[in-house]
Amino acid sequence: MKFEVLTIFPEIIECYIKHGVLGKALNKGIVEVKVYNLRDFTSDKHKKVDDYPYGGGAGMVMQIEPFYNAIMHLKADEKPRKLVLLSPQGRKFTQKLAQKFMEESKAMVLICGRYEGIDERVKAFVDEEVSIGDYVLSGGELAALVIIDSVVRLIPGALGDELSAVEDSFMKGFLDYPHYTRPEDFKGMKVPEVLLSGDHKKIALWRKRQALKNTLKNRPDLLKNLSPEDMRILKELC
Ligand SMILES: COc1cccc(Cn2ccc3ccc(-c4cc(N)[nH]n4)cc32)c1
């Protein structure tokens, strides 16, 4: 899968993708990430990318021309790609949308604005406008990295442990269970006995109960379409 990122801060993307799961996926050739500096698609000597908003108001707005020139440059190879604009006003990004992007797109262009946003006319050239949450970031780069990271984790072979992607919380419709590792006793804080029992059936049940308990407490909105068994466990918790 190929990601092409349009930004005025390429170093934000380049620094992050070298590490962790993404770094391994890049080294395996499962993923390719190309970053384009929008300033390279300007036509003035100052490489200007923003201007004052028509109609007045605080801050600056990013001009359409660099985005248009960059998008046309990418489209010149006539290969299919999904163009995604990051924005606080976009469609909410979820694990389900990450799965959809992974399944449907061989290549994605992630368009990152800055300042108070970008000229509305850029939206005529994109397929999706996506928000990663109900809060305002300083630009689209972090949102682009969230999308790249969560989509890459779903690509078969990317994690090296197929179970991880499948087991990831949200895939099952509720939050994750608690995790523990050595030491067994840290300043009197002990690992739950059941996890030391070796009884895999008991451990699986304990983990399911804990996951449902966590979900009921922090994200009851996720508790939809539960299986009869999960519903039974949930009722015991209430
Ligand atoms: C457009 O409305 C804005 C109003 C005030 C500031 C900003 C800053 N900003 C610029 C480009 C940009 C791209 C994405 C995001 C963003 C995405 C999510 N989920 N939160 N924030 C924020 C961005 C934008």
The ligand as a Gaussian input file, in Angstrom:
#p B3LYP/6-31G(d) Opt

LIG

0 1
 C      -10.424000      23.702000       9.683000
 O      -10.780000      24.283000      10.913000
 C       -9.746000      24.684000      11.686000
 C       -9.945000      25.656000      12.608000
 C       -8.906000      26.073000      13.389000
 C       -7.635000      25.500000      13.248000
 C       -7.437000      24.491000      12.328000
 C       -6.075000      23.870000      12.203000
 N       -5.967000      22.995000      11.055000
 C       -5.502000      23.398000       9.842000
 C       -5.527000      22.314000       8.974000
 C       -6.008000      21.209000       9.704000
 C       -6.251000      19.863000       9.385000
 C       -6.796000      19.021000      10.321000
 C       -7.104000      19.496000      11.594000
 C       -7.761000      18.614000      12.576000
 C       -8.273000      17.363000      12.359000
 C       -8.857000      16.959000      13.574000
 N       -9.513000      15.766000      13.848000
 N       -8.666000      17.938000      14.435000
 N       -8.002000      18.960000      13.836000
 C       -6.835000      20.819000      11.956000
 C       -6.295000      21.666000      11.004000
 C       -8.457000      24.094000      11.533000

